[in-house]
Amino acid sequence: MDIVLRIPDEVVPSLNSEPASLGRQALEALALDLLAKDKISEHELGLMLGMDNRFDVDAFLKSKNAPPSYSLEDLIRDRELARNLFPKEI
């Protein structure tokens, strides 16, 4: 899908960006916002931004100071799963 953004010429100088990079910046901002609102997954964010692998997605999220998607609840769930799978080792 293509989306067209119309920005008044009077506002463009305030953006402190090259006009050619504004589309990419808007796409990244949209993807981050959708991820933060749980509308898309990290995998879908990578697809939106044309990233080839999980490492690129992780690096992008880190560069944007995005909070980790691995929550405390995820850790607790994984710890319990590990205890059930390997009861003598943990």
Secondary structure, DSSP 8 states (H G I E B T S, - for coil): --------TTTGGGG-S-HHHHHHHHHHHHHHHHHHTTSS-HHHHHHHTT--SHHHHHHHHHHTT---S--HHHHHHHHHHHHHH-TTT-
